[in-house]
Amino acid sequence: MADVLLFHHILGLTPGVVEFADHLRAAGHTVHTPDLYDGRVFGSIEAGAAYTQGDDAPDFEARADSIASELPAELVYAGFSMGVMQAQRLAQTRPGATGALLFESCVPITGDWAFGPWPGGVPVQVHGMDADEFFAGEGDIDAARQLVEQVEDAELFVYRGDVHLFADSSLPTYDADATALLEKRVLEFLGRV
């Protein structure tokens, strides 16, 4: 069974993120769901973004590093949207990663934003909707395609739709059919890492 460190999206550690983690736990995996916002949950992407960019925002990178340091090195790093930044960074830079699950975001592996080369032997899945204004509209899907081209064990799964945060059952953007397929693919991935 896999040990997963799952970072929440820009709205915070919502009940839907916890429910997603619980589905993985029900399949026998250990899933850690740290709350980088100290209990804050926002009702819109704009409100969450204002918090993350505000003067009172914590150092998310330092928090993620601290959380990871208390866990085994052999982790699957996962993140939803904004949480992908920490998940992908740790998967690429912390020794021992056993996999990465990137939901609705992907950072280029070359160029100014890159965390360095993708580590050998670390499988990765990227999931997102084909008309999501953030994933498709802001270039994350292109970064995911580049990742798949350059990394041996990399998969990109694109779902039909135009919403962001589609796998969070506590949000109006939730898409049950797409999430069921995403969860199936994630469980298959976790079963082989």
C-alpha positions as CSV (number, residue, x, y, z in Angstrom):
1,M,0.0,0.0,0.0
2,A,1.1,3.5,-0.8
3,D,1.9,6.4,1.6
4,V,0.5,9.6,0.1
5,L,1.0,13.2,1.1
6,L,-1.9,15.1,-0.4
7,F,-1.9,19.0,-0.5
8,H,-5.2,20.8,-0.7
9,H,-6.2,23.4,-3.3
10,I,-6.6,27.2,-3.1
11,L,-9.9,27.0,-1.2
12,G,-8.3,25.1,1.7
13,L,-8.8,21.7,3.3
14,T,-12.4,21.4,2.3
15,P,-14.6,18.4,3.2
16,G,-14.4,17.3,-0.5
17,V,-10.6,17.0,-0.3
18,V,-10.9,15.0,2.9
19,E,-13.6,12.8,1.3
20,F,-11.2,12.2,-1.7
21,A,-8.5,11.2,0.7
22,D,-10.9,8.9,2.6
23,H,-11.7,7.0,-0.6
24,L,-8.0,6.3,-1.0
25,R,-7.7,5.3,2.6
26,A,-10.7,2.9,2.2
27,A,-8.6,1.1,-0.5
28,G,-5.9,0.6,2.1
29,H,-3.5,3.5,1.4
30,T,-2.2,5.9,4.1
31,V,-3.1,9.5,3.1
32,H,-1.8,12.6,5.0
33,T,-3.9,15.7,4.4
34,P,-2.1,18.6,6.0
35,D,-3.9,21.9,6.4
36,L,-1.6,24.6,5.1
37,Y,-4.2,27.3,5.9
38,D,-4.7,26.5,9.7
39,G,-8.4,25.9,9.3
40,R,-9.3,28.6,6.8
41,V,-11.5,27.7,4.0
42,F,-12.5,30.1,1.2
43,G,-15.7,30.3,-0.8
44,S,-14.0,31.4,-4.1
45,I,-10.8,31.0,-5.9
46,E,-10.4,34.8,-5.8
47,A,-10.7,34.8,-2.0
48,G,-8.2,31.9,-1.6
49,A,-5.8,33.7,-4.0
50,A,-6.0,36.9,-2.0
51,Y,-5.1,35.0,1.1
52,T,-2.2,33.2,-0.4
53,Q,-0.8,36.5,-1.8
54,G,-1.5,38.6,1.3
55,D,0.9,39.9,3.8
56,D,-0.3,37.4,6.4
57,A,0.1,34.3,4.3
58,P,2.5,31.7,5.7
59,D,5.5,30.4,3.8
60,F,3.8,27.5,2.2
61,E,7.0,26.0,0.9
62,A,8.5,25.9,4.4
63,R,5.3,24.4,5.8
64,A,5.3,21.7,3.2
65,D,8.9,20.9,3.8
66,S,8.3,20.7,7.6
67,I,5.4,18.4,7.1
68,A,7.3,16.1,4.7
69,S,10.3,16.0,7.0
70,E,8.1,14.3,9.7
71,L,7.1,11.5,7.2
72,P,8.9,8.7,5.6
73,A,11.0,9.6,2.5
74,E,9.1,7.0,0.4
75,L,6.0,9.1,-0.4
76,V,3.6,9.6,-3.3
77,Y,3.2,13.4,-3.5
78,A,-0.2,14.6,-4.6
79,G,-1.9,17.9,-4.9
80,F,-5.0,19.6,-6.2
81,S,-4.4,22.8,-8.2
82,M,-2.4,25.1,-6.0
83,G,-1.3,22.1,-3.9
84,V,0.5,20.8,-7.0
85,M,3.2,23.4,-6.5
86,Q,4.3,21.7,-3.3
87,A,3.6,18.1,-4.4
88,Q,5.5,18.5,-7.6
89,R,8.4,20.4,-6.0
90,L,8.8,17.7,-3.3
91,A,8.5,14.9,-5.8
92,Q,11.2,16.4,-7.9
93,T,13.6,17.5,-5.1
94,R,13.1,15.3,-2.0
95,P,14.9,12.0,-2.3
96,G,12.8,8.9,-2.0
97,A,9.7,9.9,-3.8
98,T,7.7,6.9,-5.1
99,G,5.3,8.8,-7.3
100,A,3.4,12.0,-8.0
101,L,-0.3,12.7,-8.6
102,L,-0.9,16.2,-10.1
103,F,-4.6,17.2,-10.2
104,E,-5.6,20.2,-12.4
105,S,-2.2,21.8,-12.5
106,C,1.3,21.0,-13.7
107,V,4.6,23.0,-13.5
108,P,6.9,22.9,-16.5
109,I,9.9,20.8,-16.0
110,T,12.1,23.1,-18.0
111,G,12.4,26.9,-17.9
112,D,12.2,29.6,-15.2
113,W,9.5,27.9,-13.1
114,A,11.1,24.4,-13.2
115,F,12.2,22.6,-10.1
116,G,14.9,20.8,-12.0
117,P,14.8,17.6,-14.0
118,W,12.2,14.9,-13.3
119,P,13.8,12.2,-11.1
120,G,14.4,8.9,-12.7
121,G,12.1,6.1,-11.6
122,V,9.4,8.4,-10.2
123,P,6.1,7.7,-12.0
124,V,3.6,10.6,-12.4
125,Q,0.0,11.1,-13.4
126,V,-1.5,14.4,-14.4
127,H,-5.3,14.9,-14.5
128,G,-7.3,17.9,-15.7
129,M,-10.3,19.1,-17.8
130,D,-9.8,20.0,-21.5
131,A,-11.6,23.4,-21.2
132,D,-10.7,24.3,-17.6
133,E,-9.7,28.0,-17.8
134,F,-6.8,27.4,-15.4
135,F,-5.5,24.0,-16.4
136,A,-6.1,24.3,-20.2
137,G,-6.2,28.1,-20.5
138,E,-3.1,29.0,-18.5
139,G,-0.7,26.4,-20.0
140,D,-0.7,23.7,-17.4
141,I,-1.9,21.2,-20.0
142,D,1.0,22.1,-22.2
143,A,3.4,21.5,-19.3
144,A,1.8,18.2,-18.7
145,R,2.2,17.2,-22.3
146,Q,5.9,18.1,-22.1
147,L,6.2,16.0,-18.9
148,V,4.7,13.0,-20.7
149,E,7.0,13.4,-23.7
150,Q,10.1,13.6,-21.5
151,V,9.4,11.2,-18.6
152,E,9.3,7.5,-19.2
153,D,6.5,6.7,-16.7
154,A,4.2,9.7,-17.1
155,E,0.5,9.8,-18.0
156,L,-1.8,12.6,-18.8
157,F,-5.6,12.1,-18.4
158,V,-7.8,14.8,-19.9
159,Y,-11.5,14.9,-19.0
160,R,-14.2,16.7,-21.0
161,G,-15.4,19.8,-19.2
162,D,-14.7,23.4,-18.3
163,V,-14.6,23.4,-14.5
164,H,-11.8,23.7,-12.1
165,L,-11.7,21.6,-8.9
166,F,-14.0,19.0,-10.4
167,A,-13.0,16.2,-7.9
168,D,-14.0,18.1,-4.8
169,S,-17.4,16.8,-3.8
170,S,-18.1,19.7,-1.5
171,L,-18.0,22.3,-4.3
172,P,-20.6,23.2,-7.0
173,T,-17.9,22.4,-9.7
174,Y,-17.9,18.7,-8.7
175,D,-18.2,16.2,-11.5
176,A,-19.1,12.8,-10.2
177,D,-18.5,10.9,-13.4
178,A,-15.1,12.5,-14.1
179,T,-14.1,12.0,-10.4
180,A,-15.1,8.3,-10.5
181,L,-12.8,7.8,-13.5
182,L,-10.0,9.9,-11.9
183,E,-10.2,7.8,-8.6
184,K,-10.1,4.5,-10.6
185,R,-7.0,5.7,-12.4
186,V,-5.4,7.0,-9.2
187,L,-6.1,3.7,-7.4
188,E,-4.5,1.7,-10.2
189,F,-1.5,4.0,-10.0
190,L,-1.2,3.6,-6.3
191,G,-1.5,-0.1,-6.6
192,R,1.7,-0.3,-8.7
193,V,4.0,2.2,-7.0
